[in-house]
Amino acid sequence: MPFGRLAVPACVGAILLTGACAGTSGAPAAGPAEESAPDASPVPEGRGGGVADDVNGDGFPDLLFLSSYGEEEGGVEGDLRLVVVHGSQNGPEPATRAVFGPGVVGAAASVGGGNALRPGTADLDGDGYADIPVFTGSAPGSLGATVSGGHPGIVWGGPTGPDPREEPGPVSVPGGSAGEPGSAGAAPTPGDFDGDGHADLALAEDSATGADAAELVVLYGPFDREGAPGRTARRPVDPWLGGLVAAPSGPGGGPTPLLVRHGSDGEQPANTLLVTGPGDPAGWDALELLPGSLSAFGDFDGDGETDAAVGDDGTRNDEPGHGTEPAEVDGRMNVYHGPFGPEAPEPLPVPLTGTGPSLSYHQRTVAACDLDGDGADTLAVGLAGHGVDLLDEDGGEFAAAGGPPLVRSGPEDGPRGADSPAARTAGVFACADHDADGSNELVLAYDPSVDRSAPVRWWVTDGDADEGAFDSGDFGG
C-alpha cells in the first residue's frame, strides 16, 4: 500500500544523524543512527517556478530515488519504491517526503548521469512543477533504465508534490505500442530535444517492421494532463538497447543531447550520442563514442557548452577470454567536449583509480557536480572500497581537486556483512543544489544489495564535509 508524506522541523540539514555533520573526507564515517520515522506533518506548499527536480515548486530541488530496501529478507526486498525527499534551505529534509508503494513504479530514467535509480524530472505540462516520467508496474529483473513490460507514465508534480495515493498518469504514444510486453522498453527520458523550451520525452519500442528492429520515439511537449504530447516523431535504433540518458537543460537552453546506451553481455557497452535539434529525429547526427557503462553530462571546462563523459564502471564479462576491455576503455573515463557536430570530437582520457581484474559488478559510480558554483563541473567518481575522487579539468587535463577521497561507509552489521568493507563504501548517487544557495551538493549513498538496487543510507556533502545525513530504512513502513 502507498505511504503518506512526513515532515519534521529542520536540524541544520541533518536528520537521523550521529556525528555525520562532522565527517571528513579522509576516513570512513559511521553510518547514521537507526531511528524511527518522525511524526507526519504537511509538505511545504510551493507556488511553482520551474526549478529542476522541484516537484512541489517551493524553489528547492528535491532528492528522488528508487529503492528496493525494506524490512523483509534482511532489509532488502524485490519491488522498487519511488521516494521523494524534499529539499529545503537546509538541504534534503528526510522527514518531508513522499513514498510510493512497492511495484507502483517499475523503472525511471536518469537525466545528466547513468544512475538508473535516480529518476529524471521535467515540467511536462508547463505548470511550473517538475514531473517524474516512469514506467508503471513491477518490472522483475530491471533496475530502472530498461524494462521488459509495463507502461510509460507520469508522476505529476504540484503545490505539495506528488501524491503517493494516486496512480501515475498514462503517457499517450500515438501510432505505437511502447510499454507493451516485448517492447524495447527504455523508460521515458525527459529533455528538450528540439530546443523550443518545452519538455519532451524519448522512449523506445519494438518496430512494427520486424522483431529485430526498434524505434526511438520522441514525444514533444507540452503534454496535456491526459499524457498526450503535442506531436510525435521516430527514428530507428539498435533493438538491443541498454538505456537512454539525456543531458540536463543548460542555462542557455537549446536542444539537450541524448545518449543511447546499447545492450551488453557483461562487458562495457557501446554508446551513441544523438545530436538533437529542431529537425526530424531521423536526421539527427549520431556520434559513436567509446564504450562504457558510466556516463555523465556536465560542463567540465566551464565554457558554457555541454560535455559528455563515458567510462568504465568495472563490470566484466566472466566468460573465458572475455574478462578484459581495450586500453582506451579499461580504467578510464573519456570526456567529449561540446558543442557537438557531425563528427565525434577526440576524447580527453581521464585515468581512474583502481584497475585490473579485482573490479567486479558495478563498482564505480559517477556524477558531474558544480560544488563551488563557478560554472565548471567536477567529475566525481566513486569506487567501492576506495571512496569518491573529485576530478577537475585544468588546461586539458583532469586532476584530483585536492585532499583524500570522500569515504563514507555503511554499518558493519549490515546485510552485506563486516567482512566486505568494499561493499560497505558509499557510492556517488546524485548532484543538485538542494538548498538553493548557488552551489551544488554531492549526494552519496550506501547500498546493502548486491545488485545496487537498495540505496538506504545517505550523506549530503559539499565535496569535503557533510552538510547532512540520514537513513531511509524506515521509509517503507
C-alpha positions in Angstrom: 0.0 0.0 0.0 1.2 3.6 -0.5 2.6 5.5 2.4 2.0 9.2 3.1 4.1 12.3 3.3 6.0 13.1 6.5 7.7 16.3 7.8 9.7 17.4 10.8 11.5 20.7 11.8 15.0 21.1 10.3 18.1 20.2 12.3 20.7 22.1 10.4 20.0 19.9 7.4 20.9 16.7 9.3 18.1 14.4 10.4 18.6 10.9 11.9 22.2 11.8 12.3 25.0 10.7 14.5 28.3 12.6 14.0 27.9 12.8 10.2 27.9 16.6 10.1 31.4 16.4 11.5 32.5 13.8 9.0 35.7 14.4 7.0 36.9 13.1 3.7 39.9 11.2 5.0 38.4 8.3 6.9 35.3 6.2 6.8 32.4 7.9 8.6 30.0 6.0 10.8 26.5 5.4 9.4 23.6 7.5 10.7 21.7 6.2 13.7 18.8 3.9 13.3 15.7 5.8 14.4 12.0 5.7 13.8 10.5 8.0 11.2 9.2 11.3 12.7 5.6 12.2 13.0 3.7 13.4 10.0 3.1 17.0 9.0 2.3 18.6 5.6 4.9 19.0 2.9 5.8 22.7 2.3 3.5 24.2 -0.3 5.1 25.8 -3.3 3.9 28.1 -6.0 5.8 26.7 -8.9 8.8 28.3 -10.6 10.3 25.8 -13.0 13.3 24.8 -10.8 14.7 21.5 -12.0 13.8 18.5 -9.8 11.5 20.7 -7.7 8.3 18.6 -7.7 6.5 20.8 -5.1 7.5 24.1 -6.6 9.0 25.7 -3.4 12.3 26.6 -5.1 14.4 23.8 -3.6 15.4 20.8 -5.8 14.2 17.5 -4.3 16.1 14.2 -3.9 14.4 11.4 -5.8 15.3 7.8 -5.8 14.1 4.2 -6.4 14.9 1.6 -3.8 14.0 -2.0 -3.1 15.1 -1.6 0.5 12.5 -2.9 3.1 12.1 -4.8 6.3 11.9 -8.2 4.8 14.7 -10.7 4.0 17.4 -8.9 6.0 16.5 -5.5 4.8 16.2 -5.9 1.0 13.0 -6.9 -0.8 12.2 -7.2 -4.5 9.9 -4.4 -5.7 11.2 -0.9 -6.2 9.6 2.1 -4.4 9.7 5.7 -5.7 10.8 8.1 -2.9 10.8 11.9 -2.9 12.8 13.6 -0.2 12.0 17.3 -0.4 14.7 20.0 -0.5 14.8 23.0 1.9 17.1 25.8 2.9 19.0 23.2 4.9 19.2 20.7 2.1 17.1 17.5 1.8 14.7 17.0 4.7 14.3 13.3 5.0 11.1 13.6 7.1 9.4 15.7 4.4 8.9 13.0 1.8 6.5 11.0 -0.3 6.9 7.2 -0.5 5.1 5.2 -3.2 4.1 1.6 -2.5 6.2 -1.2 -3.9 5.7 -2.0 -7.5 3.8 1.1 -8.4 6.8 2.4 -10.3 8.9 -0.3 -12.1 11.5 2.0 -13.7 12.6 5.5 -14.3 15.1 7.3 -16.5 18.1 9.4 -15.4 18.9 12.9 -16.6 22.5 14.0 -16.6 24.0 10.7 -15.5 23.6 7.0 -15.9 22.2 6.1 -12.5 19.0 4.2 -13.2 17.8 4.5 -9.6 17.9 8.3 -9.8 14.8 9.5 -11.7 14.9 12.4 -14.0 12.3 15.1 -13.9 10.8 17.7 -16.3 7.9 20.1 -16.2 6.0 18.3 -18.9 2.8 20.4 -18.8 4.4 23.7 -18.2 2.7 24.5 -14.9 5.9 25.3 -13.0 6.2 22.0 -11.1 8.6 19.2 -12.1 7.1 15.9 -13.1 8.6 12.4 -13.0 8.4 10.2 -16.1 8.3 6.5 -15.1 7.4 3.0 -16.2 4.5 1.8 -14.2 4.1 -1.6 -12.7 6.6 -4.1 -11.5 9.5 -5.0 -13.8 11.3 -8.0 -12.3 15.0 -8.1 -13.1 15.1 -4.4 -14.0 17.0 -1.7 -12.2 15.4 1.2 -13.9 16.8 2.0 -17.3 15.2 -0.7 -19.3 12.2 -3.0 -18.6 10.6 -6.0 -20.2 7.0 -4.8 -19.6 4.9 -2.1 -18.0 3.6 1.2 -19.4 5.1 4.6 -19.7 3.5 7.0 -17.2 3.9 10.4 -15.4 4.0 11.1 -11.7 2.7 14.7 -11.7 4.2 17.3 -9.5 2.1 20.0 -7.8 2.0 22.5 -4.9 2.5 19.7 -2.3 4.5 17.4 -4.6 3.3 14.0 -6.0 0.6 12.2 -4.1 1.5 8.5 -3.4 -2.2 7.7 -3.1 -2.6 8.5 -6.8 -1.6 6.2 -9.6 0.8 7.7 -12.2 -1.0 9.1 -15.1 -0.6 7.4 -18.5 1.6 8.6 -21.4 -0.1 8.5 -24.8 2.2 7.2 -27.6 0.4 7.8 -30.9 0.8 5.1 -33.5 2.8 2.7 -31.5 2.8 0.1 -28.7 5.5 1.4 -26.4 5.4 -0.2 -23.0 3.7 -3.4 -24.1 5.4 -6.6 -23.1 8.2 -7.4 -25.5 8.9 -3.7 -26.4 12.4 -2.3 -26.3 11.3 -0.8 -23.1 13.5 2.2 -22.4 12.0 4.2 -19.6 10.7 7.6 -20.8 13.6 10.0 -20.7 12.9 13.8 -20.4 14.7 16.5 -22.2 14.2 19.4 -24.6 15.2 17.7 -27.7 14.1 20.4 -30.2 15.2 23.3 -28.1 11.9 25.1 -28.1 11.7 25.5 -24.3 9.1 22.8 -23.8 10.0 19.5 -22.1 9.9 16.4 -24.3 10.1 12.6 -23.7 12.1 10.0 -25.5 11.5 6.3 -25.2 11.9 3.2 -27.4 9.6 0.5 -28.6 9.7 -2.5 -30.9 9.3 -1.5 -34.5 6.2 -2.7 -36.4 8.6 -3.5 -39.3 10.1 -6.6 -37.7 11.1 -8.4 -34.5 14.7 -7.4 -34.8 14.1 -3.7 -35.1 13.3 -0.9 -32.7 12.4 2.8 -32.9 13.3 5.8 -30.8 10.0 7.6 -30.1 10.2 11.4 -29.4 7.1 12.8 -27.7 7.2 16.6 -28.0 5.7 18.8 -25.3 3.9 20.5 -23.8 1.8 17.5 -22.6 -1.8 17.7 -21.5 -2.9 16.1 -18.3 -4.1 13.0 -20.2 -0.4 12.4 -21.1 -0.8 13.4 -24.8 2.1 15.1 -26.5 1.9 18.0 -28.9 3.4 15.8 -31.7 5.5 12.7 -32.2 8.5 11.6 -34.3 10.5 8.4 -34.7 13.9 7.1 -35.8 15.4 3.6 -35.9 17.7 2.5 -33.0 19.5 -0.6 -32.0 16.9 -3.2 -30.8 19.4 -4.4 -28.1 19.0 -1.3 -26.0 20.7 -0.7 -22.6 19.0 2.6 -21.9 18.7 6.3 -22.7 20.4 9.2 -20.8 19.6 12.8 -21.6 21.7 15.8 -20.8 20.2 18.3 -18.4 19.0 21.6 -19.8 21.8 24.1 -19.6 21.5 27.8 -18.6 21.5 28.9 -22.2 18.7 26.4 -23.2 18.9 24.8 -26.6 18.5 21.1 -27.5 19.6 18.6 -25.0 21.9 15.8 -26.3 20.7 12.2 -25.9 23.0 9.2 -25.2 21.8 5.8 -26.4 23.5 3.1 -24.4 23.5 -0.2 -26.3 22.9 -3.6 -24.7 25.8 -5.7 -23.4 26.6 -9.2 -22.0 28.6 -8.0 -19.0 31.2 -6.0 -21.0 31.3 -2.3 -21.3 28.5 -1.3 -23.7 28.8 0.8 -26.9 27.5 4.4 -26.8 25.9 6.5 -29.4 25.4 10.3 -28.8 22.5 11.8 -30.8 22.9 15.4 -31.6 19.4 16.6 -31.2 17.7 19.6 -32.7 14.6 21.1 -34.2 14.7 18.9 -37.3 13.3 15.4 -37.8 15.0 13.0 -35.3 15.7 10.7 -38.3 18.2 13.3 -39.4 20.0 13.8 -36.1 23.7 13.2 -36.3 24.8 10.0 -34.4 28.2 10.1 -32.9 29.8 6.8 -31.9 31.6 7.2 -28.6 33.9 4.8 -26.8 32.2 2.0 -24.8 31.4 2.4 -21.1 28.6 1.8 -18.6 29.3 5.1 -16.7 28.0 8.3 -18.1 27.7 11.9 -17.0 26.8 15.1 -18.8 28.2 18.4 -17.5 30.3 21.4 -18.4 33.8 20.3 -17.2 35.8 23.1 -18.9 33.5 25.9 -17.9 32.9 27.2 -21.5 29.1 27.1 -21.2 28.8 24.1 -23.5 27.5 20.6 -22.5 30.2 17.9 -22.4 29.7 14.1 -22.3 31.8 11.7 -20.2 31.5 7.9 -20.6 33.7 5.3 -18.8 34.4 2.0 -17.3 32.3 1.0 -14.3 34.3 -2.1 -13.6 31.8 -4.7 -15.0 33.4 -7.5 -16.9 32.1 -10.4 -18.9 33.2 -13.5 -17.0 33.2 -15.9 -19.9 36.6 -17.4 -20.7 38.7 -15.0 -22.8 36.4 -12.1 -22.3 37.4 -10.6 -18.9 39.2 -7.6 -20.3 38.5 -4.3 -22.1 40.5 -2.3 -24.7 43.2 0.0 -23.3 41.2 3.1 -24.4 38.3 1.8 -22.2 39.9 -0.1 -19.3 40.0 2.0 -16.1 39.2 5.3 -17.9 36.6 8.0 -18.4 36.6 9.6 -21.8 35.4 13.2 -21.9 33.9 14.6 -25.2 33.7 18.4 -25.2 30.8 20.2 -26.8 29.4 21.7 -28.8 28.7 18.6 -30.8 28.7 18.5 -34.6 28.5 15.8 -37.3 31.7 14.1 -36.1 32.7 12.9 -32.6 35.4 15.1 -31.1 38.6 13.5 -29.9 38.0 12.3 -26.4 40.1 13.5 -23.4 41.2 10.4 -21.4 40.8 10.5 -17.7 42.6 7.6 -15.8 40.6 6.3 -12.9 41.7 4.9 -9.6 41.6 1.1 -9.3 42.1 -1.0 -12.4 42.6 -4.7 -13.1 40.6 -7.9 -12.7 39.8 -7.2 -9.0 37.0 -5.0 -10.1 33.6 -6.6 -10.3 29.9 -5.8 -10.8 29.2 -2.1 -11.0 32.0 -1.0 -8.6 32.2 2.6 -9.9 29.7 5.4 -9.8 29.9 8.9 -11.3 28.2 12.3 -11.4 29.0 15.8 -12.7 28.8 18.4 -9.9 29.5 22.1 -9.6 30.5 22.2 -6.0 31.6 25.8 -5.8 29.2 27.5 -8.2 31.8 28.7 -10.6 30.1 27.2 -13.7 32.6 24.3 -14.2 31.6 20.8 -13.1 33.8 18.5 -11.1 33.8 14.9 -12.2 33.0 12.8 -9.1 33.9 9.2 -9.5 33.3 6.6 -6.7 35.0 3.3 -6.4 33.9 0.5 -3.9 36.5 0.2 -1.2 38.2 3.4 -2.1 35.7 6.3 -1.9 35.0 9.2 -4.2 37.6 11.1 -6.2 36.8 14.7 -7.2 38.5 15.4 -10.5 38.7 19.0 -12.0 39.7 19.8 -15.6 42.5 22.3 -15.9 44.5 23.0 -19.0 43.2 20.0 -20.9 43.9 17.5 -18.0 41.8 16.2 -15.1 43.4 16.1 -11.7 42.3 15.5 -8.1 40.7 18.6 -6.7 42.8 18.2 -3.5 42.6 16.1 -0.4 41.9 12.4 0.1 38.9 10.7 -1.4 35.5 11.1 0.2 34.8 7.9 2.2 31.5 7.2 3.8 30.7 3.6 4.9 27.6 1.7 5.8 27.2 -0.3 9.0 29.5 -3.3 9.8 26.5 -5.3 10.8 24.5 -4.5 7.7 23.1 -7.1 5.2 26.4 -7.4 3.3 28.4 -8.1 6.4 31.5 -6.8 8.2 33.8 -8.9 6.1 33.3 -6.8 3.0 34.4 -3.2 3.6 34.4 -2.5 -0.2 30.7 -3.4 -0.3 30.0 -1.0 2.5 31.6 2.0 0.8 29.1 4.7 -0.2 28.9 5.5 -3.9 28.1 8.6 -5.8 24.3 8.9 -6.3 23.4 12.4 -7.5 24.2 16.1 -7.5 21.9 19.1 -7.2 21.6 22.4 -5.3 19.1 21.1 -2.8 19.4 24.2 -0.5 19.3 26.7 -3.4 22.5 28.5 -2.3 24.1 28.7 -5.7 26.4 25.7 -5.4 25.6 22.0 -5.8 25.8 19.3 -3.2 27.1 15.8 -3.9 24.8 13.0 -2.5 26.5 9.7 -1.6 24.5 6.5 -0.8 25.3 3.2 0.8 23.5 0.2 -0.8 23.3 -3.1 1.1 22.2 -5.1 -2.0 24.5 -6.9 -4.4 22.8 -5.5 -7.4 22.8 -2.0 -6.0 19.0 -1.6 -6.2 18.6 -0.6 -2.5 20.2 2.7 -1.5 19.3 3.2 2.2 21.9 5.5 3.9 22.7 8.9 2.6 25.3 11.6 3.0 24.9 15.2 1.6 28.3 16.8 1.2 29.9 20.0 -0.1 32.8 17.9 -1.5 34.6 17.8 1.9 32.4 17.8 5.0 28.9 16.6 5.4 26.0 19.1 5.3 23.6 16.4 6.4 23.0 12.6 6.6 20.0 10.3 7.0 18.8 6.8 7.0 15.9 5.8 4.8 15.4 2.4 6.4 12.1 3.3 7.9 10.7 4.9 4.7 8.9 1.7 3.6 6.6 1.4 6.6 
